Amino acid sequence: MSQLHFYVSDEIEEQIRAKAKQAKLSLSKYLAELVKRETSSQNQWPDGYFDLFDNWEGEPLSRPDELTFETRLSIK
């Protein structure tokens, strides 16, 4: 597991520590969760991406009947 170091102002540190305490997490765990949440959000669909599919106004979609499989000779 990687270890990262970064610098923030004293005011930001106080805010981060307060948020971690409020979440009942260690500072390290809180920051790790924050980074994970922020980086994984880049892999999600944008807001409203699937709204197009709710706006179908044509005939109802239907599934065609299933085809039957052909019977083949077995190889021995």
Residue pairs with C-beta under 8 A, 6 or more apart in sequence:
8 16
16 27
16 30
16 31
17 27
19 30
20 26
20 27
20 29
20 30
20 31
23 30
25 33
